[in-house]
Amino acid sequence: MTPPHWQKSTYSGDASNCVNVAASTPNTIHLRESDTPDTVLTTTAERLRHLIHALKSAQ
């Protein structure tokens, strides 16, 4: 199994605490915080889209 290619979120700026994202398949998304890289949240693109939409709607 190939390890995920992690990318830093553009919203993280230059701070040391960053959100990293990786895709292992077209529909599988992995998220982690740079300060706890061993803790990984795995979800689907659709579920992540719904979460982001709900968070934006709550503002």
C-alpha positions in Angstrom: 0.0 0.0 0.0 1.4 3.4 -1.0 1.5 6.0 1.8 -0.7 9.0 1.2 0.7 12.1 -0.3 -0.1 14.8 2.3 -0.7 18.4 1.3 -0.9 21.4 3.6 -4.2 23.3 3.5 -3.9 26.7 2.0 -6.0 28.0 4.9 -3.3 27.0 7.4 -0.9 29.8 6.5 2.6 29.7 7.8 1.8 28.6 11.3 3.2 25.3 12.6 -0.2 23.8 13.3 -1.5 22.9 9.9 -4.3 20.8 8.5 -3.0 18.2 6.0 -5.2 16.4 3.5 -4.5 13.4 1.3 -6.6 11.3 -1.1 -5.9 7.6 -1.4 -8.7 6.9 -3.9 -10.9 9.3 -5.9 -13.5 9.2 -3.2 -11.4 8.6 0.0 -10.1 11.7 1.8 -7.7 11.6 4.8 -7.3 14.6 7.2 -4.8 15.2 10.0 -3.3 17.9 12.1 0.4 18.5 11.7 1.0 18.5 15.5 -0.6 15.0 15.8 0.2 13.3 12.4 -0.6 9.8 13.7 -4.2 10.7 14.2 -5.9 10.5 10.8 -9.6 11.0 10.0 -10.8 9.1 6.9 -14.0 10.1 5.2 -15.5 10.2 1.7 -15.5 13.3 -0.5 -19.3 13.5 -0.2 -19.3 13.4 3.6 -16.6 16.0 3.8 -18.5 18.3 1.4 -21.6 18.0 3.6 -19.6 18.8 6.7 -18.0 21.8 5.2 -21.4 23.0 3.9 -22.9 22.6 7.4 -20.1 24.4 9.1 -20.3 27.3 6.6 -24.1 27.5 7.0 -23.7 27.7 10.8 -21.7 30.9 10.7 
